[in-house]
């Protein structure tokens, strides 16, 4: 049973635009971080789908996907550490509260 490539591309596009919308609209740092993760997952879907349908005998798309997952895990760990430090100093994780740290 083969699923057409268009279905995967529509799913990836929806995930990407939901992530961009969440990144622009959210005021909470955790929500922004989750939106970035959605964008990275959309990119991973594209890597794997194009690898599967264009070059099924090669594994470059899958390897790139694994690298993106590893980088996303490191990025999430660093972002959570930053968010925890912001919460400790400001007692809030809204984006507007970070502006108070400049002064």
Steps between C-alpha positions, in 0.01 A plus 500: 500500500667819380389833637536781245777752565248785494346381827835521676571842351160632612563367852845658504365832374226503763749423778734771375234771482348401835851533646556840339159621617571379854842665498355835395189496720620341825622711790607205714859378458400132526239549227758664278737209560229249407431698181866481402488124556200476266695685233796264540272196480354632175853524361569142612192375320619671181847348531366148542228528235726640231763241580244219480341609174802639312787279615359192678833318488687776686471610864603866486155635588473269798846597623414870468181431693699339780735799512203737523354293785833508686538875451138556608562303819806711581313819414211398724732427792669839468168681457347331805807599706464861385126497574564364851753778568259764370225360724729506803587865450167640378247240629332506158569339162318746278697662219428848634669415830832445323507866404526579872832312514665756271496772766 
